[in-house]
Amino acid sequence: MTATAPATRPYTLAGSPAPEGLLQAFDAYETALMMNDLDVLDELFAPDDLLGPGVPTIRGDAGGLLVGHDAIRDFRLYRGGAPARTLVNVTVQVTDPRTALIVAVTEACGGGRGQQTQLWHRRDARWMIVAAHVTSPAQPVDSTIWRTVGTPLVRPTGRGQLEGMTVAVKDLFAVAGHPVGAGSEAWLQDAAPESRAAAAVTALTAAGASVRGIARTDEFAYSLAGMNAHYGTPPNPKAPGHISGGSSSGSASAVSTGQAHLGLGSDTGGSIRVPASYQGLFGIRTTHGAVSLDGVMPLAPSFDTVGWMTRDAGSLEKVGKVLLPPVPAAAGNPLTGALSMPSLTAVADRPSQEALAAMLSDWVHLEDRGVPALEEGAFDAQVLPGWLKTFQTVQGFEAWQTHGSWVSRNMASLGADVAGRFRTASTISRGAYQSARAEAAAAKQQIRELLGTRVLILPSASSAAPKLNTASKLKAGAGAPGPLETEIQRTRTATMQLTCLAGLAGLPAVSMPLRTADGLPRGACLVGPAGSDRALLRLAVLLSGAGFLAA
């Protein structure tokens, strides 16, 4: 029996008639897609191994390839439904009675045409999708990445070694003629245009770079997730279905997606290193005070630093030659050795430990090429929870001193996660802050003495980027946390135990992408002595050129 096309769909049958039930299954899929009926969509996407052992169901789009039924299901959970559209034409090509290719041309309600291609397979009487690819209508601006863009937004003011480079500027930096939005709808509504650019932006444009646009950030940069309650989560093309990392999330995604060469951001508790690690980028947090913060909205002045991200180590170093203070040639290399500490590496998950171990195993082969000699050191990691509490106390108190007056009047405008942090910050007494400052000073001295003139190598984050749907559950904060929420919180805490080391000590840190067994980006972090920023950048270039970092 040959099925007839449902009257509501504009079908074209290329060649053989459609087998029974195929068009009805496609019709049910399209209806479920527009209604965001997750149960029906889950049933219509085939379980793995339908085509044979070890053959997964796959789905791809411009954001990347999802491999496996579970990954596709998780993607739908956080997506919140597909954009509304209509079908222009549906072409069906039957290859055999159990297999068919369906190509649908779509028209978005907001304008523009796209296309979806699906490979359907029948088992018994059921038709299911075993592979799919979606091409969405071209979007001039991804509003999860950008607040505003131009062609360019700001032209170069001079010529120099950054000619041809485009910059995504985190929405904390002043750009002349534009307000600073700080990731907050309410703040942006009342903000006035800036009369002049931040010092870092001015330096970049003077060296020949152009500003592509102003990139999204977590509200007031008070998060490491990149999940802005107002503007959404920027994509992570290196790990589709996973968070982008924050708070320099928009800048990172602009670079990772190829929409900018350079992502200018800030790093207080890891806001350069974490998104760089999650998205397979190179990133640097500079020595505290090395790069001017003039024109940058503060969060916690004791820890705030300027940083940037690129897709390659050479570009990261090139920007450093513009923004970092010069080093006298007679000073020589400030890095006399390299230090790994198993107790610190053990804070990260097993795949991160294995990826870092693989890099360190290659390190010794490069010591005759200018890479400092590697040694293993001991460290009592039991101090990390206390150091993190110290860091968060200082950060929280200063964040409230900086923004508390405005936040107290506009708390309801904030996303739940950031509002929760500010509420906690508002309860920190000046006495607790002063005690924490003393503890931070002691930790700073201990960390600096530990490093001496060596570079410390540790994971940039405690894991790969968490999945977006599980991170969303934690962010919502509804009810008692379940196992997944508890695991996500544990992961974030572990990450900050690693990132707070450079923050407490005011030290520079470079994140580099590692090769990983599962293909998910992870980073190695080089933490150097104060003022060794340029040497760290040069070391990253040497390591990248050796070929054992991720491309």
ZAGU-901441 format. One line per field, with one value per residue (C-alpha): residue number from 0; residue in three letters; chain; x, y, z. Coordinates in steps of 0.02 Angstrom, whole numbers. Example, Ala and Ser with C-alpha at 12.3 -4.5 7.8 and 13.67 -1.06 7.14 Angstrom:
<nodes>
voba = c(0/1)
padren = c(Ala/Ser)
torvex = c(A/A)
c1 = c(615/684)
c2 = c(-225/-53)
c3 = c(390/357)
</nodes>
This chain:
<nodes>
voba = c(0/1/2/3/4/5/6/7/8/9/10/11/12/13/14/15/16/17/18/19/20/21/22/23/24/25/26/27/28/29/30/31/32/33/34/35/36/37/38/39/40/41/42/43/44/45/46/47/48/49/50/51/52/53/54/55/56/57/58/59/60/61/62/63/64/65/66/67/68/69/70/71/72/73/74/75/76/77/78/79/80/81/82/83/84/85/86/87/88/89/90/91/92/93/94/95/96/97/98/99/100/101/102/103/104/105/106/107/108/109/110/111/112/113/114/115/116/117/118/119/120/121/122/123/124/125/126/127/128/129/130/131/132/133/134/135/136/137/138/139/140/141/142/143/144/145/146/147/148/149/150/151/152/153/154/155/156/157/158/159/160/161/162/163/164/165/166/167/168/169/170/171/172/173/174/175/176/177/178/179/180/181/182/183/184/185/186/187/188/189/190/191/192/193/194/195/196/197/198/199/200/201/202/203/204/205/206/207/208/209/210/211/212/213/214/215/216/217/218/219/220/221/222/223/224/225/226/227/228/229/230/231/232/233/234/235/236/237/238/239/240/241/242/243/244/245/246/247/248/249/250/251/252/253/254/255/256/257/258/259/260/261/262/263/264/265/266/267/268/269/270/271/272/273/274/275/276/277/278/279/280/281/282/283/284/285/286/287/288/289/290/291/292/293/294/295/296/297/298/299/300/301/302/303/304/305/306/307/308/309/310/311/312/313/314/315/316/317/318/319/320/321/322/323/324/325/326/327/328/329/330/331/332/333/334/335/336/337/338/339/340/341/342/343/344/345/346/347/348/349/350/351/352/353/354/355/356/357/358/359/360/361/362/363/364/365/366/367/368/369/370/371/372/373/374/375/376/377/378/379/380/381/382/383/384/385/386/387/388/389/390/391/392/393/394/395/396/397/398/399/400/401/402/403/404/405/406/407/408/409/410/411/412/413/414/415/416/417/418/419/420/421/422/423/424/425/426/427/428/429/430/431/432/433/434/435/436/437/438/439/440/441/442/443/444/445/446/447/448/449/450/451/452/453/454/455/456/457/458/459/460/461/462/463/464/465/466/467/468/469/470/471/472/473/474/475/476/477/478/479/480/481/482/483/484/485/486/487/488/489/490/491/492/493/494/495/496/497/498/499/500/501/502/503/504/505/506/507/508/509/510/511/512/513/514/515/516/517/518/519/520/521/522/523/524/525/526/527/528/529/530/531/532/533/534/535/536/537/538/539/540/541/542/543/544/545/546/547/548/549/550)
padren = c(Met/Thr/Ala/Thr/Ala/Pro/Ala/Thr/Arg/Pro/Tyr/Thr/Leu/Ala/Gly/Ser/Pro/Ala/Pro/Glu/Gly/Leu/Leu/Gln/Ala/Phe/Asp/Ala/Tyr/Glu/Thr/Ala/Leu/Met/Met/Asn/Asp/Leu/Asp/Val/Leu/Asp/Glu/Leu/Phe/Ala/Pro/Asp/Asp/Leu/Leu/Gly/Pro/Gly/Val/Pro/Thr/Ile/Arg/Gly/Asp/Ala/Gly/Gly/Leu/Leu/Val/Gly/His/Asp/Ala/Ile/Arg/Asp/Phe/Arg/Leu/Tyr/Arg/Gly/Gly/Ala/Pro/Ala/Arg/Thr/Leu/Val/Asn/Val/Thr/Val/Gln/Val/Thr/Asp/Pro/Arg/Thr/Ala/Leu/Ile/Val/Ala/Val/Thr/Glu/Ala/Cys/Gly/Gly/Gly/Arg/Gly/Gln/Gln/Thr/Gln/Leu/Trp/His/Arg/Arg/Asp/Ala/Arg/Trp/Met/Ile/Val/Ala/Ala/His/Val/Thr/Ser/Pro/Ala/Gln/Pro/Val/Asp/Ser/Thr/Ile/Trp/Arg/Thr/Val/Gly/Thr/Pro/Leu/Val/Arg/Pro/Thr/Gly/Arg/Gly/Gln/Leu/Glu/Gly/Met/Thr/Val/Ala/Val/Lys/Asp/Leu/Phe/Ala/Val/Ala/Gly/His/Pro/Val/Gly/Ala/Gly/Ser/Glu/Ala/Trp/Leu/Gln/Asp/Ala/Ala/Pro/Glu/Ser/Arg/Ala/Ala/Ala/Ala/Val/Thr/Ala/Leu/Thr/Ala/Ala/Gly/Ala/Ser/Val/Arg/Gly/Ile/Ala/Arg/Thr/Asp/Glu/Phe/Ala/Tyr/Ser/Leu/Ala/Gly/Met/Asn/Ala/His/Tyr/Gly/Thr/Pro/Pro/Asn/Pro/Lys/Ala/Pro/Gly/His/Ile/Ser/Gly/Gly/Ser/Ser/Ser/Gly/Ser/Ala/Ser/Ala/Val/Ser/Thr/Gly/Gln/Ala/His/Leu/Gly/Leu/Gly/Ser/Asp/Thr/Gly/Gly/Ser/Ile/Arg/Val/Pro/Ala/Ser/Tyr/Gln/Gly/Leu/Phe/Gly/Ile/Arg/Thr/Thr/His/Gly/Ala/Val/Ser/Leu/Asp/Gly/Val/Met/Pro/Leu/Ala/Pro/Ser/Phe/Asp/Thr/Val/Gly/Trp/Met/Thr/Arg/Asp/Ala/Gly/Ser/Leu/Glu/Lys/Val/Gly/Lys/Val/Leu/Leu/Pro/Pro/Val/Pro/Ala/Ala/Ala/Gly/Asn/Pro/Leu/Thr/Gly/Ala/Leu/Ser/Met/Pro/Ser/Leu/Thr/Ala/Val/Ala/Asp/Arg/Pro/Ser/Gln/Glu/Ala/Leu/Ala/Ala/Met/Leu/Ser/Asp/Trp/Val/His/Leu/Glu/Asp/Arg/Gly/Val/Pro/Ala/Leu/Glu/Glu/Gly/Ala/Phe/Asp/Ala/Gln/Val/Leu/Pro/Gly/Trp/Leu/Lys/Thr/Phe/Gln/Thr/Val/Gln/Gly/Phe/Glu/Ala/Trp/Gln/Thr/His/Gly/Ser/Trp/Val/Ser/Arg/Asn/Met/Ala/Ser/Leu/Gly/Ala/Asp/Val/Ala/Gly/Arg/Phe/Arg/Thr/Ala/Ser/Thr/Ile/Ser/Arg/Gly/Ala/Tyr/Gln/Ser/Ala/Arg/Ala/Glu/Ala/Ala/Ala/Ala/Lys/Gln/Gln/Ile/Arg/Glu/Leu/Leu/Gly/Thr/Arg/Val/Leu/Ile/Leu/Pro/Ser/Ala/Ser/Ser/Ala/Ala/Pro/Lys/Leu/Asn/Thr/Ala/Ser/Lys/Leu/Lys/Ala/Gly/Ala/Gly/Ala/Pro/Gly/Pro/Leu/Glu/Thr/Glu/Ile/Gln/Arg/Thr/Arg/Thr/Ala/Thr/Met/Gln/Leu/Thr/Cys/Leu/Ala/Gly/Leu/Ala/Gly/Leu/Pro/Ala/Val/Ser/Met/Pro/Leu/Arg/Thr/Ala/Asp/Gly/Leu/Pro/Arg/Gly/Ala/Cys/Leu/Val/Gly/Pro/Ala/Gly/Ser/Asp/Arg/Ala/Leu/Leu/Arg/Leu/Ala/Val/Leu/Leu/Ser/Gly/Ala/Gly/Phe/Leu/Ala/Ala)
torvex = c(A/A/A/A/A/A/A/A/A/A/A/A/A/A/A/A/A/A/A/A/A/A/A/A/A/A/A/A/A/A/A/A/A/A/A/A/A/A/A/A/A/A/A/A/A/A/A/A/A/A/A/A/A/A/A/A/A/A/A/A/A/A/A/A/A/A/A/A/A/A/A/A/A/A/A/A/A/A/A/A/A/A/A/A/A/A/A/A/A/A/A/A/A/A/A/A/A/A/A/A/A/A/A/A/A/A/A/A/A/A/A/A/A/A/A/A/A/A/A/A/A/A/A/A/A/A/A/A/A/A/A/A/A/A/A/A/A/A/A/A/A/A/A/A/A/A/A/A/A/A/A/A/A/A/A/A/A/A/A/A/A/A/A/A/A/A/A/A/A/A/A/A/A/A/A/A/A/A/A/A/A/A/A/A/A/A/A/A/A/A/A/A/A/A/A/A/A/A/A/A/A/A/A/A/A/A/A/A/A/A/A/A/A/A/A/A/A/A/A/A/A/A/A/A/A/A/A/A/A/A/A/A/A/A/A/A/A/A/A/A/A/A/A/A/A/A/A/A/A/A/A/A/A/A/A/A/A/A/A/A/A/A/A/A/A/A/A/A/A/A/A/A/A/A/A/A/A/A/A/A/A/A/A/A/A/A/A/A/A/A/A/A/A/A/A/A/A/A/A/A/A/A/A/A/A/A/A/A/A/A/A/A/A/A/A/A/A/A/A/A/A/A/A/A/A/A/A/A/A/A/A/A/A/A/A/A/A/A/A/A/A/A/A/A/A/A/A/A/A/A/A/A/A/A/A/A/A/A/A/A/A/A/A/A/A/A/A/A/A/A/A/A/A/A/A/A/A/A/A/A/A/A/A/A/A/A/A/A/A/A/A/A/A/A/A/A/A/A/A/A/A/A/A/A/A/A/A/A/A/A/A/A/A/A/A/A/A/A/A/A/A/A/A/A/A/A/A/A/A/A/A/A/A/A/A/A/A/A/A/A/A/A/A/A/A/A/A/A/A/A/A/A/A/A/A/A/A/A/A/A/A/A/A/A/A/A/A/A/A/A/A/A/A/A/A/A/A/A/A/A/A/A/A/A/A/A/A/A/A/A/A/A/A/A/A/A/A/A/A/A/A/A/A/A/A/A/A/A/A/A/A/A/A/A/A/A/A/A/A/A/A/A/A/A/A/A/A/A/A/A/A/A/A/A/A/A/A/A/A/A/A/A/A/A/A/A/A/A/A/A/A)
c1 = c(0/65/37/-32/41/-53/-146/-64/113/185/262/359/396/560/549/466/303/324/313/168/180/332/242/131/286/364/200/198/379/346/194/289/434/323/236/401/327/486/413/357/521/615/516/540/729/798/887/1072/1118/959/1067/1186/1299/1401/1306/1238/1098/1167/1105/1206/1186/1299/1329/1410/1372/1276/1320/1202/1018/1051/1151/1010/881/983/999/809/788/884/840/663/584/627/593/422/424/323/365/394/428/462/554/553/679/653/811/731/570/651/755/711/788/677/735/622/642/579/535/558/416/548/610/738/740/822/830/821/881/830/873/728/734/593/600/445/303/393/486/622/758/935/1025/977/1056/977/1026/945/911/1061/1054/1139/1173/1169/1097/1164/1341/1324/1239/1279/1390/1450/1545/1648/1577/1740/1871/2058/2133/2310/2417/2517/2538/2352/2295/2159/2109/1930/1887/1737/1734/1656/1510/1607/1729/1685/1664/1645/1467/1392/1333/1406/1269/1355/1242/1091/935/890/1065/1076/909/976/1157/1222/1339/1522/1619/1782/1842/1925/2115/2130/2007/2102/2267/2197/2122/2281/2376/2263/2126/1942/1800/1676/1552/1507/1492/1378/1432/1354/1266/1399/1525/1470/1467/1573/1433/1395/1208/1131/951/903/998/1027/1182/1310/1348/1496/1538/1678/1555/1376/1248/1371/1385/1501/1582/1580/1583/1679/1559/1509/1689/1740/1598/1630/1808/1763/1630/1748/1654/1804/1991/2009/1896/1934/1874/1910/1956/1915/1886/1919/1815/1948/2023/1858/1777/1945/1956/1775/1790/1965/2040/2201/2172/2271/2231/2364/2464/2358/2385/2488/2354/2252/2074/2030/1857/1815/1669/1738/1673/1803/1952/2067/2058/1996/2115/2108/2124/2094/2063/2113/2107/2296/2445/2531/2385/2375/2558/2536/2401/2513/2647/2519/2434/2571/2709/2878/3011/3194/3294/3425/3296/3305/3179/3094/3044/3183/3083/2913/2816/2678/2585/2484/2381/2318/2288/2187/2057/2002/1906/1991/1983/2060/2198/2236/2240/2360/2468/2484/2546/2670/2739/2788/2857/3027/3060/3054/3175/3312/3199/3179/3046/3094/3140/2995/2991/2857/2814/2712/2567/2438/2276/2175/2200/2102/1925/1981/2070/1917/1808/1932/1929/1738/1724/1838/1755/1579/1610/1692/1556/1425/1524/1537/1359/1257/1171/1101/1070/973/849/844/867/710/784/930/938/912/1092/1172/1040/1080/1265/1228/1112/1251/1375/1262/1278/1469/1523/1670/1752/1737/1807/1956/1994/1980/2096/2228/2203/2214/2379/2449/2391/2467/2636/2627/2581/2715/2847/2790/2815/2970/3027/2944/2785/2650/2553/2377/2206/2119/1953/1904/1813/1747/1600/1445/1296/1179/1020/1096/1175/1005/927/1055/1035/846/873/701/681/811/960/964/1117/1149/1133/1247/1376/1370/1394/1539/1617/1603/1677/1822/1854/1861/1980/2099/2065/2073/2260/2309/2174/2232/2414/2381/2477/2466/2392/2379/2253/2297/2185/2229/2202/2069/2012/1827/1848/1777/1888/1992/2132/2305/2345/2517/2527/2685/2772/2709/2759/2800/2653/2758/2864/2705/2641/2807/2802/2625/2685/2830/2714/2585/2718/2777/2612/2551/2417/2244/2230)
c2 = c(0/173/318/482/647/738/882/1010/977/1029/861/817/633/608/438/297/322/350/191/173/279/383/545/526/506/663/756/701/757/930/954/900/1014/1168/1119/1073/903/826/653/634/705/582/437/492/506/329/247/218/56/52/38/-84/-104/51/162/314/430/600/779/926/1112/1265/1244/1074/888/798/613/494/492/557/707/754/736/845/978/988/1002/1165/1238/1284/1245/1276/1446/1457/1425/1356/1220/1284/1117/940/824/637/519/335/229/64/9/39/196/369/542/693/870/1011/1194/1304/1486/1568/1677/1810/1801/1701/1523/1369/1184/1022/854/693/511/402/214/92/-45/-154/-28/125/258/350/479/410/565/748/911/1083/1241/1392/1557/1672/1785/1954/1956/1818/1913/1786/1834/2018/2167/2272/2253/2362/2351/2387/2468/2564/2587/2582/2747/2701/2572/2433/2248/2218/2278/2166/2099/2120/2133/2076/2193/2128/2235/2302/2405/2581/2605/2788/2832/2675/2640/2500/2371/2251/2110/2190/2250/2368/2442/2467/2557/2695/2699/2848/2834/2836/2992/2898/2720/2613/2619/2441/2475/2633/2539/2402/2522/2627/2469/2441/2331/2369/2339/2217/2243/2239/2061/1989/1956/1879/2011/2122/1983/1891/1714/1583/1500/1620/1593/1766/1765/1907/1872/1684/1576/1607/1450/1337/1271/1161/1073/1088/1067/1128/1298/1429/1483/1658/1795/1839/1722/1830/1877/1693/1634/1774/1710/1526/1547/1648/1812/1903/1872/1935/1928/2067/2027/2032/1899/1913/1732/1642/1735/1721/1553/1458/1507/1483/1308/1265/1323/1267/1443/1525/1654/1760/1839/1972/2015/2122/2303/2263/2324/2479/2451/2632/2629/2453/2426/2346/2196/2163/2282/2171/2038/2120/2106/2132/1979/1919/1761/1706/1550/1533/1567/1684/1805/1799/1851/1985/2070/2059/2159/2300/2295/2237/2350/2325/2218/2274/2160/2140/2066/1896/1755/1769/1585/1473/1313/1229/1150/1021/973/811/869/1018/917/794/929/906/758/606/657/826/744/624/764/866/713/681/859/847/683/777/927/850/829/1018/1074/1099/1218/1351/1266/1273/1110/1021/961/891/978/944/1051/1029/1044/1042/1231/1258/1261/1391/1494/1491/1550/1691/1738/1737/1841/1977/1968/1973/2118/2222/2177/2240/2399/2427/2387/2363/2532/2500/2314/2341/2447/2332/2157/2093/2135/2014/1833/1713/1654/1827/1895/1754/1799/1981/1936/1833/1974/2098/1997/2005/2120/2238/2139/1978/2068/2135/1963/1889/2024/1971/1788/1834/1924/1772/1658/1778/1768/1579/1557/1676/1591/1422/1476/1582/1606/1449/1424/1320/1201/1151/1123/1283/1214/1058/980/1007/1126/1058/1015/1160/1073/1015/1184/1263/1158/1221/1400/1393/1348/1268/1145/1037/998/826/723/818/988/934/873/1037/1137/1024/1053/1242/1240/1132/1248/1401/1313/1306/1479/1571/1536/1664/1783/1782/1803/1932/1825/1806/1645/1580/1445/1332/1201/1019/866/758/578/623/775/897/1051/1064/1183/1182/1337/1414/1524/1628/1749/1928/2022/1866/1891/1910/1758/1654/1707/1660/1491/1461/1495/1371/1236/1265/1256/1089/1014/928/1054/1046/1137)
c3 = c(0/-46/74/14/72/210/132/248/184/12/-35/-192/-219/-313/-397/-302/-207/-20/84/204/359/308/268/420/528/453/480/662/681/607/719/873/827/818/981/1065/1111/1178/1205/1025/959/1068/997/816/832/823/968/940/851/746/589/672/824/860/737/831/784/734/712/645/618/613/799/778/770/906/912/1000/1044/1221/1159/1040/1177/1296/1160/1144/1332/1346/1175/1228/1059/878/796/714/526/383/256/79/-1/57/-62/-26/-105/-66/-78/-26/62/232/199/135/126/159/120/179/130/271/290/459/522/555/376/280/217/288/253/351/286/372/342/396/429/465/592/592/567/641/544/639/600/606/542/521/469/492/399/479/391/396/548/537/724/854/1001/1125/1071/1028/1105/952/800/656/494/596/752/780/646/679/735/686/600/680/706/738/566/499/670/731/915/1017/1167/1327/1383/1532/1429/1377/1189/1141/1091/1169/1347/1452/1476/1598/1542/1627/1538/1680/1692/1505/1501/1614/1555/1457/1307/1352/1302/1275/1256/1387/1384/1319/1176/1131/1126/1014/886/887/837/687/756/726/849/774/913/1097/1161/1294/1472/1626/1730/1808/1766/1924/1853/1765/1667/1525/1547/1545/1606/1488/1328/1330/1321/1183/1082/1112/938/1005/1123/1057/1195/1328/1411/1341/1504/1574/1613/1454/1365/1218/1179/1186/1074/949/930/934/799/690/705/781/790/967/1119/1243/1418/1603/1729/1913/1965/1801/1672/1536/1582/1599/1433/1347/1420/1379/1199/1152/1144/1200/1337/1458/1625/1651/1807/1921/1869/1713/1593/1632/1692/1651/1572/1631/1750/1909/2003/2138/2118/2221/2086/1924/1776/1587/1476/1300/1197/1022/916/908/1020/897/896/1086/1096/962/1066/1220/1129/1115/1286/1404/1470/1386/1468/1458/1343/1479/1597/1512/1534/1704/1698/1766/1780/1767/1908/1907/2064/2066/2215/2115/1957/2061/2092/1910/1840/1767/1582/1624/1725/1582/1452/1558/1594/1407/1381/1524/1456/1298/1393/1427/1241/1219/1354/1225/1129/1262/1368/1553/1638/1721/1900/2012/2175/2331/2387/2524/2427/2588/2598/2437/2510/2637/2506/2395/2540/2570/2387/2380/2539/2470/2299/2371/2489/2352/2227/2349/2384/2197/2143/2303/2299/2125/2151/2312/2214/2063/2134/2048/1878/1900/1850/1996/2005/2003/2122/2242/2239/2272/2417/2494/2461/2552/2713/2721/2862/2852/2991/2892/2741/2835/2905/2730/2662/2789/2742/2557/2587/2674/2532/2405/2490/2503/2319/2259/2366/2300/2120/2142/1962/1896/1796/1878/1765/1815/1734/1678/1740/1835/1687/1514/1497/1587/1479/1455/1513/1678/1709/1676/1813/1938/1878/1904/2086/2104/2247/2329/2218/2140/2094/1932/2013/2154/2028/1931/2091/2141/1971/1986/2160/2102/1955/2067/2186/2038/1967/2134/2148/2015/2078/2258/2207/2070/1945/1756/1687/1509/1460/1314/1231/1264/1159/1240/1219/1213/1098/1226/1252/1409/1451/1528/1629/1645/1801/1806/1923/1930/1774/1673/1555/1397/1443/1469/1298/1218/1307/1242/1065/1088/1156/1021/886/954/899/1057/1102/1023/858)
</nodes>
